[in-house]
Amino acid sequence: MKRLLFLVLLLPCTILAQSVVYDVEPQIVQTQSKYSEAWRKMGKLKFYVIQVSSFTGDHAAERAQEMVTSLNVLLESMPSAKAYSTFEEPNFRVRIGSFLSRTEANRALVLVEEQYPGVFVTTEVRNISNVVEE
C-alpha cells in the first residue's frame, strides 16, 4: 500500500519535470543588454557559465580534462555551449559557457544537470582582449 501511494504521488512530479520553458520579460533582456554594454566600455565582458565540478590534488588536471571531453560529447546538440577547464590555485574547475545571458545558461543547465547533479550558473568576467583571442 505504501508503494502504491508513493507511486501515485511521484507520478505527477515526474511528468511535470520533463520540460522547462523560460518566459523572459522584455525589460529584463533590455537591462541585461545595458549591463553588458557597461562592461564592454570598461574593457571587460561578463559571461554566465555553468560550474560543473572542481578538482584538487593528484591527477586533478587529467580528471578535469576527462570530464571536459565527456561534457563536450553531451553538448553536441548545443553548439554555443562548450566545456573547458580553468586553473586557479589549487583548483581545476570544469565549466561550460561563455553565455551572454542567464537564460541561455539555464537552457544548457537543463541538459547537464540530469547527469551531473549539483551544477550551477555563475559569472565570469574576462578582459575583451582575452575573449577576442579565443
DSSP file with accessible surface (Angstrom, degrees, kcal/mol):
  #  RESIDUE AA STRUCTURE BP1 BP2  ACC     N-H-->O    O-->H-N    N-H-->O    O-->H-N    TCO  KAPPA ALPHA  PHI   PSI    X-CA   Y-CA   Z-CA
    1    1 A M     >        0   0  184      0, 0.0     4,-2.3     0, 0.0     5,-0.2   0.000 360.0 360.0 360.0 -40.9    0.0    0.0    0.0
    2    2 A K  H  >  +     0   0  187      1,-0.2     4,-2.4     2,-0.2     5,-0.1   0.888 360.0  50.9 -64.4 -38.4    2.8    2.4    0.8
    3    3 A R  H  > S+     0   0  211      2,-0.2     4,-2.5     1,-0.2    -1,-0.2   0.902 109.8  49.6 -65.1 -41.5    4.5    1.7   -2.5
    4    4 A L  H  > S+     0   0  104      2,-0.2     4,-2.4     1,-0.2    -2,-0.2   0.933 111.9  47.9 -63.6 -43.7    1.3    2.4   -4.4
    5    5 A L  H  X S+     0   0  100     -4,-2.3     4,-2.2     1,-0.2     5,-0.2   0.919 111.2  51.6 -63.2 -41.2    0.8    5.6   -2.5
    6    6 A F  H  X S+     0   0  125     -4,-2.4     4,-2.3     1,-0.2    -2,-0.2   0.927 111.2  47.1 -60.7 -45.9    4.4    6.6   -3.2
    7    7 A L  H  X S+     0   0  104     -4,-2.5     4,-2.4     2,-0.2    -2,-0.2   0.899 110.3  52.4 -65.2 -39.2    3.9    5.9   -7.0
    8    8 A V  H  < S+     0   0   87     -4,-2.4    -1,-0.2     1,-0.2    -2,-0.2   0.905 114.9  42.1 -64.6 -38.5    0.7    7.8   -7.1
    9    9 A L  H  X S+     0   0  114     -4,-2.2     4,-0.6    -5,-0.2    -2,-0.2   0.840 116.9  47.7 -77.0 -31.5    2.4   10.8   -5.5
   10   10 A L  H  X S+     0   0   70     -4,-2.3     4,-2.0    -5,-0.2     3,-0.3   0.849  96.8  70.9 -79.4 -33.7    5.6   10.6   -7.5
   11   11 A L  H  X S+     0   0  103     -4,-2.4     4,-2.0     1,-0.2     5,-0.2   0.909  97.3  47.8 -56.0 -49.5    4.0   10.1  -11.0
   12   12 A P  H  > S+     0   0   68      0, 0.0     4,-2.3     0, 0.0    -1,-0.2   0.891 110.5  54.2 -62.0 -32.7    2.7   13.7  -11.4
   13   13 A C  H  X S+     0   0   78     -4,-0.6     4,-1.5    -3,-0.3    -2,-0.2   0.912 109.2  46.5 -66.4 -41.1    6.1   15.1  -10.3
   14   14 A T  H  < S+     0   0   58     -4,-2.0     4,-0.2     2,-0.2    -1,-0.2   0.866 112.6  50.1 -72.0 -33.1    8.0   13.1  -12.9
   15   15 A I  H >< S+     0   0  108     -4,-2.0     3,-1.1    -5,-0.2     4,-0.2   0.931 113.1  45.8 -68.6 -44.1    5.5   14.1  -15.7
   16   16 A L  H >< S+     0   0  137     -4,-2.3     3,-0.7     1,-0.2    -1,-0.2   0.788 105.3  61.9 -70.3 -25.0    5.7   17.8  -14.8
   17   17 A A  T 3< S+     0   0   72     -4,-1.5    -1,-0.2     1,-0.2    -2,-0.2   0.466  80.6  87.5 -83.4   3.8    9.5   17.8  -14.5
   18   18 A Q  T <  S+     0   0  152     -3,-1.1     2,-0.4    -4,-0.2    -1,-0.2   0.766  89.8  33.8 -79.2 -25.1   10.0   16.8  -18.2
   19   19 A S    <   -     0   0   93     -3,-0.7     2,-0.4    -4,-0.2    -1,-0.1  -0.978  57.8-162.7-136.8 147.9   10.1   20.2  -19.8
   20   20 A V        -     0   0   76     -2,-0.4     2,-0.4    87,-0.0    -3,-0.0  -0.995   7.4-172.1-128.4 129.2   11.2   23.7  -18.8
   21   21 A V        -     0   0  130     -2,-0.4     2,-0.6     2,-0.0    -2,-0.0  -0.984   9.9-152.9-123.6 128.6   10.1   26.9  -20.6
   22   22 A Y        -     0   0   84     -2,-0.4     2,-0.6     2,-0.0    -2,-0.0  -0.902   6.3-169.1-104.1 123.1   11.6   30.3  -19.9
   23   23 A D        -     0   0  145     -2,-0.6     2,-0.5     2,-0.0    -2,-0.0  -0.943  13.1-165.0-110.0 110.1    9.4   33.3  -20.4
   24   24 A V        -     0   0   45     -2,-0.6    -2,-0.0     2,-0.0     0, 0.0  -0.844  17.6-126.7-105.4 129.1   11.6   36.4  -20.2
   25   25 A E    >>  -     0   0  104     -2,-0.5     4,-1.6     1,-0.1     3,-0.8  -0.443  20.0-125.7 -66.7 141.8   10.2   39.8  -19.8
   26   26 A P  H 3> S+     0   0   94      0, 0.0     4,-2.5     0, 0.0     5,-0.2   0.850 109.9  59.9 -59.0 -32.4   11.5   42.3  -22.5
   27   27 A Q  H 3> S+     0   0  116      1,-0.2     4,-2.4     2,-0.2     5,-0.2   0.866 102.5  52.3 -65.3 -34.2   12.6   44.7  -19.8
   28   28 A I  H <> S+     0   0   86     -3,-0.8     4,-2.6     2,-0.2    -1,-0.2   0.933 109.8  48.0 -67.0 -43.8   14.9   42.0  -18.4
   29   29 A V  H  X S+     0   0   76     -4,-1.6     4,-2.1     1,-0.2    -2,-0.2   0.925 112.4  49.8 -62.1 -41.8   16.5   41.5  -21.8
   30   30 A Q  H  X S+     0   0  113     -4,-2.5     4,-2.2     1,-0.2    -2,-0.2   0.920 111.0  49.1 -64.4 -41.0   16.9   45.2  -22.2
   31   31 A T  H  X S+     0   0   92     -4,-2.4     4,-2.5     1,-0.2    -2,-0.2   0.916 109.8  51.3 -65.5 -42.5   18.6   45.5  -18.7
   32   32 A Q  H  X S+     0   0   37     -4,-2.6     4,-2.5     1,-0.2    -1,-0.2   0.902 109.2  51.8 -60.5 -39.6   20.9   42.7  -19.5
   33   33 A S  H  X S+     0   0   73     -4,-2.1     4,-2.1     2,-0.2    -2,-0.2   0.926 110.6  46.8 -64.0 -43.8   21.9   44.4  -22.7
   34   34 A K  H  X S+     0   0  138     -4,-2.2     4,-2.0     2,-0.2    -2,-0.2   0.904 111.9  51.4 -64.6 -40.2   22.7   47.7  -21.0
   35   35 A Y  H  X S+     0   0  111     -4,-2.5     4,-1.8     2,-0.2    -2,-0.2   0.928 109.8  49.1 -63.8 -43.0   24.7   45.9  -18.3
   36   36 A S  H  X S+     0   0   18     -4,-2.5     4,-2.2     1,-0.2    -1,-0.2   0.898 108.9  53.7 -63.7 -39.5   26.7   44.1  -20.9
   37   37 A E  H  X S+     0   0   85     -4,-2.1     4,-2.0     1,-0.2    -1,-0.2   0.901 105.6  53.3 -63.9 -38.3   27.4   47.4  -22.7
   38   38 A A  H  X S+     0   0   51     -4,-2.0     4,-1.0     1,-0.2    -1,-0.2   0.918 109.0  49.1 -63.2 -41.3   28.7   48.9  -19.5
   39   39 A W  H ><>S+     0   0   48     -4,-1.8     5,-2.5     1,-0.2     3,-0.5   0.905 108.1  54.5 -64.3 -40.0   31.1   46.0  -19.1
   40   40 A R  H ><5S+     0   0   96     -4,-2.2     3,-1.7     1,-0.2    -1,-0.2   0.902 103.8  55.1 -60.4 -40.1   32.3   46.5  -22.7
   41   41 A K  H 3<5S+     0   0  165     -4,-2.0    -1,-0.2     1,-0.3    -2,-0.2   0.797 105.2  53.2 -64.6 -27.3   33.1   50.1  -22.0
   42   42 A M  T <<5S-     0   0  119     -4,-1.0    -1,-0.3    -3,-0.5    -2,-0.2   0.433 122.3-107.7 -85.1  -0.4   35.3   49.1  -19.2
   43   43 A G  T < 5S+     0   0   34     -3,-1.7    85,-2.3     1,-0.3    86,-0.3   0.685  88.5  98.5  83.3  16.1   37.2   46.7  -21.5
   44   44 A K  E   < -A  127   0A  83     -5,-2.5     2,-0.4    83,-0.3    -1,-0.3  -0.929  57.7-148.2-133.8 159.2   35.7   43.6  -19.9
   45   45 A L  E     -A  126   0A  23     81,-2.9    81,-2.6    -2,-0.3     2,-0.5  -0.987  10.1-144.1-127.4 139.5   32.9   41.3  -20.6
   46   46 A K  E     -A  125   0A  35     -2,-0.4     2,-0.3    79,-0.2    79,-0.2  -0.903  22.7-174.8-103.5 126.2   30.7   39.4  -18.1
   47   47 A F  E     -A  124   0A  12     77,-3.0    77,-2.4    -2,-0.5     2,-0.4  -0.868  23.6-128.8-116.9 154.0   29.7   35.9  -19.1
   48   48 A Y  E     +AB 123  99A  26     51,-3.2    51,-2.8    -2,-0.3    50,-1.2  -0.855  34.4 178.2 -97.1 134.5   27.4   33.4  -17.5
   49   49 A V  E     -AB 122  97A   0     73,-2.8    73,-3.0    -2,-0.4     2,-0.6  -0.927  29.3-121.9-133.2 159.4   29.0   30.0  -17.1
   50   50 A I  E     -AB 121  96A   0     46,-3.1    46,-2.0    -2,-0.3     2,-0.7  -0.923  20.1-146.3-104.7 119.9   27.9   26.7  -15.6
   51   51 A Q  E     +AB 120  95A  15     69,-2.9    69,-1.5    -2,-0.6    44,-0.2  -0.788  25.7 168.7 -84.8 118.1   30.2   25.4  -12.9
   52   52 A V  E     -     0   0A  18     42,-2.8     2,-0.3    -2,-0.7    -1,-0.2   0.860  56.1 -24.8 -98.0 -47.4   30.2   21.6  -13.2
   53   53 A S  E     - B   0  94A  33     41,-1.4    41,-2.8     2,-0.0    -1,-0.4  -0.974  45.4-141.1-160.0 169.6   33.0   20.4  -10.9
   54   54 A S  E     - B   0  93A  53     -2,-0.3     2,-0.4    39,-0.2    39,-0.2  -0.993  17.3-164.4-142.8 133.8   36.2   21.3   -9.2
   55   55 A F  E     + B   0  92A  27     37,-2.8    37,-2.8    -2,-0.3     2,-0.3  -0.940   9.7 172.9-122.8 143.3   39.2   19.1   -8.7
   56   56 A T        +     0   0   70     -2,-0.4    35,-0.1    35,-0.2     2,-0.1  -0.915  43.4  29.5-135.5 165.7   42.3   19.3   -6.5
   57   57 A G  S >  S+     0   0   58     33,-0.4     3,-1.5    -2,-0.3     4,-0.3  -0.391  99.1   5.1  89.7-164.3   45.2   17.0   -5.6
   58   58 A D  T 3  S+     0   0  136      1,-0.3    -2,-0.1     2,-0.1     0, 0.0  -0.309 131.6   1.8 -62.0 136.3   46.9   14.4   -7.6
   59   59 A H  T 3> S+     0   0  133      1,-0.1     4,-2.3     3,-0.1    -1,-0.3   0.695  84.5 138.6  62.9  22.1   45.8   13.9  -11.2
   60   60 A A  H <>  +     0   0    5     -3,-1.5     4,-2.5     1,-0.2     5,-0.2   0.912  69.4  51.7 -63.7 -41.3   43.3   16.8  -10.9
   61   61 A A  H  > S+     0   0   40     -4,-0.3     4,-2.3     1,-0.2    -1,-0.2   0.920 111.3  46.8 -63.1 -41.5   44.3   18.2  -14.4
   62   62 A E  H  > S+     0   0  105      2,-0.2     4,-2.3     1,-0.2    -1,-0.2   0.908 112.6  49.1 -67.6 -42.6   43.7   14.8  -16.0
   63   63 A R  H  X S+     0   0  106     -4,-2.3     4,-2.0     2,-0.2    -1,-0.2   0.901 111.4  50.0 -64.2 -39.8   40.4   14.3  -14.3
   64   64 A A  H  X S+     0   0    0     -4,-2.5     4,-2.3     1,-0.2    -2,-0.2   0.928 110.7  49.5 -63.7 -43.0   39.2   17.7  -15.3
   65   65 A Q  H  X S+     0   0   99     -4,-2.3     4,-2.3     1,-0.2    -2,-0.2   0.888 108.4  52.9 -66.0 -37.5   40.2   17.1  -18.9
   66   66 A E  H  X S+     0   0  135     -4,-2.3     4,-2.1     1,-0.2    -1,-0.2   0.917 110.2  48.4 -62.4 -40.8   38.4   13.8  -19.0
   67   67 A M  H  X S+     0   0   34     -4,-2.0     4,-2.6     2,-0.2    -2,-0.2   0.902 108.8  53.6 -67.5 -38.6   35.2   15.5  -17.7
   68   68 A V  H  X S+     0   0    8     -4,-2.3     4,-2.4     1,-0.2    15,-0.2   0.936 108.5  50.2 -59.9 -44.8   35.6   18.2  -20.3
   69   69 A T  H  X S+     0   0   79     -4,-2.3     4,-1.4     1,-0.2    -2,-0.2   0.937 112.6  45.1 -61.4 -45.9   35.8   15.6  -23.1
   70   70 A S  H  X S+     0   0   52     -4,-2.1     4,-1.9     1,-0.2    -1,-0.2   0.880 112.4  52.4 -68.8 -34.2   32.6   13.8  -21.9
   71   71 A L  H  X S+     0   0    0     -4,-2.6     4,-2.2     1,-0.2    -1,-0.2   0.905 105.2  54.3 -67.0 -41.0   30.7   17.1  -21.4
   72   72 A N  H  < S+     0   0   53     -4,-2.4    -1,-0.2     1,-0.2    -2,-0.2   0.856 107.4  51.3 -64.6 -30.5   31.5   18.2  -25.0
   73   73 A V  H >< S+     0   0   89     -4,-1.4     3,-1.3    -5,-0.2    -1,-0.2   0.934 110.8  48.5 -67.4 -43.1   30.1   14.9  -26.3
   74   74 A L  H >< S+     0   0   49     -4,-1.9     3,-0.5     1,-0.2    -2,-0.2   0.857 111.8  50.3 -63.5 -33.4   26.9   15.6  -24.2
   75   75 A L  G >< S+     0   0    4     -4,-2.2     3,-2.1     1,-0.2     6,-0.3   0.255  72.6 110.7 -93.9  12.9   26.7   19.2  -25.5
   76   76 A E  G <  S+     0   0  149     -3,-1.3    -1,-0.2     1,-0.3    -2,-0.1   0.823  74.6  58.9 -57.5 -30.4   27.0   18.4  -29.2
   77   77 A S  G <  S+     0   0   97     -3,-0.5    -1,-0.3     1,-0.2    -2,-0.1   0.588 104.4  54.3 -76.5  -7.4   23.3   19.3  -29.7
   78   78 A M    X   -     0   0   32     -3,-2.1     3,-2.0     3,-0.2    -1,-0.2  -0.786  65.9-176.9-128.2  87.6   24.1   22.8  -28.4
   79   79 A P  T 3  S+     0   0  122      0, 0.0    -1,-0.1     0, 0.0    -2,-0.1   0.759  80.5  60.5 -61.8 -24.5   27.0   24.4  -30.4
   80   80 A S  T 3  S+     0   0   62      1,-0.0     2,-0.6     2,-0.0    17,-0.0   0.658  92.7  78.2 -77.2 -12.6   27.1   27.5  -28.3
   81   81 A A    <   +     0   0    6     -3,-2.0     2,-0.4    -6,-0.3    -3,-0.2  -0.866  59.4 169.8-101.6 121.0   27.8   25.5  -25.2
   82   82 A K        -     0   0  145     -2,-0.6    15,-2.1    15,-0.5     2,-0.2  -0.995  25.6-135.0-133.6 133.6   31.4   24.4  -24.8
   83   83 A A  E     +C   96   0A   5     -2,-0.4     2,-0.3    13,-0.2    13,-0.2  -0.608  32.2 159.1 -87.0 147.9   33.1   22.8  -21.8
   84   84 A Y  E     -C   95   0A  51     11,-2.8    11,-2.9    -2,-0.2     2,-0.4  -0.961  30.4-125.2-156.1 167.6   36.5   23.9  -20.7
   85   85 A S  E     -C   94   0A  44     -2,-0.3     2,-0.3     9,-0.2     9,-0.2  -0.939  18.1-167.8-122.4 149.1   38.7   23.8  -17.6
   86   86 A T  E     -C   93   0A  43      7,-2.2     7,-2.6    -2,-0.4     2,-0.5  -0.906  13.8-137.7-127.5 158.8   40.5   26.6  -15.8
   87   87 A F  E     +C   92   0A 112     -2,-0.3     2,-0.4     5,-0.2     5,-0.2  -0.978  26.8 162.0-123.3 121.8   43.1   26.6  -13.1
   88   88 A E  E >   -C   91   0A 122      3,-2.6     3,-2.9    -2,-0.5    -2,-0.1  -0.921  62.2 -67.2-134.5 109.0   43.0   28.9  -10.1
   89   89 A E  T 3  S+     0   0  162     -2,-0.4   -33,-0.0     1,-0.3    -2,-0.0  -0.018 119.1   4.5 -45.8 127.5   45.4   27.5   -7.4
   90   90 A P  T 3  S+     0   0   83      0, 0.0   -33,-0.4     0, 0.0     2,-0.4  -0.885 119.9  72.6-102.8  19.0   44.7   25.0   -6.1
   91   91 A N  E <   - C   0  88A  40     -3,-2.9    -3,-2.6   -35,-0.1     2,-0.6  -0.788  52.2-155.8-108.1 139.9   41.6   24.1   -8.1
   92   92 A F  E     -BC  55  87A  52    -37,-2.8   -37,-2.8    -2,-0.4     2,-0.4  -0.945  27.5-159.0 -99.8 116.1   41.0   22.9  -11.6
   93   93 A R  E     -BC  54  86A  54     -7,-2.6    -7,-2.2    -2,-0.6     2,-0.6  -0.822   9.7-148.8-100.9 139.4   37.4   24.0  -12.4
   94   94 A V  E     +BC  53  85A   0    -41,-2.8   -42,-2.8    -2,-0.4   -41,-1.4  -0.930  29.5 168.8-106.3 122.8   35.3   22.4  -15.1
   95   95 A R  E     -BC  51  84A  27    -11,-2.9   -11,-2.8    -2,-0.6     2,-0.4  -0.909  28.3-148.2-133.8 159.3   32.9   24.9  -16.7
   96   96 A I  E     +BC  50  83A   0    -46,-2.0   -46,-3.1    -2,-0.3     2,-0.4  -0.987  53.4  21.9-122.1 135.2   30.5   25.2  -19.6
   97   97 A G  E     -B   49   0A   8    -15,-2.1   -15,-0.5    -2,-0.4   -48,-0.2  -0.976  31.7-151.2 155.8-145.9   29.9   28.5  -21.2
   98   98 A S  E     +     0   0A  37    -50,-1.2     2,-0.4    -2,-0.4   -49,-0.2   0.711  48.4 169.0  83.3  59.3   30.5   31.9  -22.1
   99   99 A F  E     -B   48   0A   0    -51,-2.8   -51,-3.2    -3,-0.2    -1,-0.2  -0.785  33.3-148.4 -92.4 140.3   26.8   32.7  -22.3
  100  100 A L  S    S+     0   0   88     -2,-0.4     2,-0.3   -53,-0.2    -1,-0.1   0.708  81.3  38.1 -82.4 -18.6   25.8   36.3  -22.7
  101  101 A S  S  > S-     0   0   25    -53,-0.1     4,-1.8     1,-0.1     5,-0.1  -0.954  74.2-129.4-132.4 153.2   22.5   35.8  -20.8
  102  102 A R  H  > S+     0   0  102     -2,-0.3     4,-2.7     1,-0.2     5,-0.2   0.851 109.8  60.1 -64.8 -33.7   21.5   33.8  -17.7
  103  103 A T  H  > S+     0   0   22      2,-0.2     4,-1.7     1,-0.2    -1,-0.2   0.929 104.8  47.6 -61.5 -44.3   18.5   32.4  -19.8
  104  104 A E  H  > S+     0   0   52      1,-0.2     4,-1.6     2,-0.2    -1,-0.2   0.912 112.2  50.3 -63.5 -39.8   20.9   30.9  -22.3
  105  105 A A  H  X S+     0   0    0     -4,-1.8     4,-2.3     1,-0.2    -2,-0.2   0.906 107.3  54.1 -64.8 -39.6   23.0   29.4  -19.5
  106  106 A N  H  X S+     0   0   33     -4,-2.7     4,-1.8     1,-0.2    -1,-0.2   0.847 103.4  56.7 -65.2 -32.9   19.9   27.9  -17.9
  107  107 A R  H  X S+     0   0  135     -4,-1.7     4,-0.9     1,-0.2    -1,-0.2   0.919 110.9  42.8 -63.2 -43.3   18.9   26.2  -21.1
  108  108 A A  H  X S+     0   0    0     -4,-1.6     4,-1.5     1,-0.2     3,-0.3   0.867 107.7  61.5 -69.7 -34.7   22.3   24.4  -21.2
  109  109 A L  H  X S+     0   0   20     -4,-2.3     4,-2.9     1,-0.2     5,-0.2   0.893  97.8  57.7 -58.1 -39.2   22.0   23.7  -17.5
  110  110 A V  H  X S+     0   0   54     -4,-1.8     4,-0.5     1,-0.2    -1,-0.2   0.891 106.4  49.5 -60.5 -38.5   18.9   21.7  -18.1
  111  111 A L  H  < S+     0   0   72     -4,-0.9     4,-0.3    -3,-0.3    -1,-0.2   0.859 119.4  36.7 -67.0 -34.3   20.8   19.4  -20.5
  112  112 A V  H >X S+     0   0    0     -4,-1.5     4,-2.0    -3,-0.2     3,-1.0   0.840  98.8  71.7 -92.1 -35.2   23.7   18.9  -18.0
  113  113 A E  H 3< S+     0   0   91     -4,-2.9    -1,-0.2     1,-0.3    -3,-0.1   0.722  89.1  63.6 -66.4 -18.3   22.1   18.7  -14.5
  114  114 A E  T 3< S+     0   0  174     -4,-0.5    -1,-0.3    -5,-0.2    -2,-0.1   0.914 116.5  28.7 -68.4 -40.7   20.5   15.2  -15.1
  115  115 A Q  T <4 S+     0   0  121     -3,-1.0    -2,-0.2    -4,-0.3    -1,-0.2   0.689 130.3  39.9 -91.6 -21.5   23.9   13.6  -15.5
  116  116 A Y  S >< S-     0   0   46     -4,-2.0     3,-1.1   -63,-0.0    -1,-0.2  -0.705  79.4-163.7-128.3  79.4   25.8   16.0  -13.2
  117  117 A P  T 3  S+     0   0  114      0, 0.0    -3,-0.1     0, 0.0    -4,-0.0  -0.297  71.4  39.3 -63.9 146.8   23.7   16.9  -10.2
  118  118 A G  T 3  S+     0   0   68      1,-0.3   -67,-0.1    -5,-0.1    -5,-0.1   0.455  77.3 141.9  95.3   0.4   24.8   20.0   -8.3
  119  119 A V    <   -     0   0   14     -3,-1.1     2,-0.3    -6,-0.1    -1,-0.3  -0.386  26.8-176.9 -70.5 155.2   25.8   22.1  -11.3
  120  120 A F  E     -A   51   0A 109    -69,-1.5   -69,-2.9    -2,-0.1     2,-0.4  -0.987  27.8-107.9-151.5 160.3   25.0   25.8  -11.0
  121  121 A V  E     +A   50   0A  20     -2,-0.3     2,-0.2   -71,-0.2   -71,-0.2  -0.744  43.6 158.0 -91.7 135.2   25.2   29.0  -13.0
  122  122 A T  E     -A   49   0A  40    -73,-3.0   -73,-2.8    -2,-0.4     2,-0.3  -0.788  34.2-104.0-140.2-176.5   27.7   31.6  -12.0
  123  123 A T  E     -A   48   0A  54    -75,-0.2     2,-0.4    -2,-0.2   -75,-0.2  -0.817  20.2-167.1-117.3 159.2   29.5   34.5  -13.7
  124  124 A E  E     -A   47   0A  29    -77,-2.4   -77,-3.0    -2,-0.3     2,-0.5  -0.985   9.4-152.6-143.9 129.7   33.0   35.1  -15.1
  125  125 A V  E     +A   46   0A  65     -2,-0.4     2,-0.3   -79,-0.2   -79,-0.2  -0.908  19.7 177.6-107.0 129.8   34.5   38.4  -16.1
  126  126 A R  E     -A   45   0A  25    -81,-2.6   -81,-2.9    -2,-0.5     2,-0.1  -0.957  34.2-105.1-129.8 151.7   37.2   38.5  -18.7
  127  127 A N  E >>  -A   44   0A  70     -2,-0.3     4,-1.5   -83,-0.2     3,-0.6  -0.471  31.9-123.9 -68.4 144.0   39.2   41.2  -20.5
  128  128 A I  H 3> S+     0   0   53    -85,-2.3     4,-2.5     1,-0.2     5,-0.2   0.891 110.6  59.9 -59.8 -38.3   38.0   41.8  -24.0
  129  129 A S  H 3> S+     0   0   69    -86,-0.3     4,-1.5     1,-0.2    -1,-0.2   0.886 104.9  49.8 -59.8 -35.5   41.4   41.1  -25.4
  130  130 A N  H <> S+     0   0   72     -3,-0.6     4,-0.9     2,-0.2    -1,-0.2   0.868 110.2  50.3 -69.4 -34.7   41.3   37.6  -23.9
  131  131 A V  H >< S+     0   0   34     -4,-1.5     3,-0.5     1,-0.2    -2,-0.2   0.909 107.3  53.0 -71.0 -40.3   37.9   36.9  -25.4
  132  132 A V  H 3< S+     0   0  116     -4,-2.5    -1,-0.2     1,-0.2    -2,-0.2   0.898 104.8  56.2 -63.3 -36.6   39.0   38.1  -28.9
  133  133 A E  H 3<        0   0  155     -4,-1.5    -1,-0.2    -5,-0.2    -2,-0.2   0.811 360.0 360.0 -65.3 -30.4   41.9   35.6  -28.8
  134  134 A E    <<        0   0  155     -4,-0.9    -1,-0.2    -3,-0.5    -2,-0.2   0.787 360.0 360.0 -72.0 360.0   39.6   32.7  -28.2
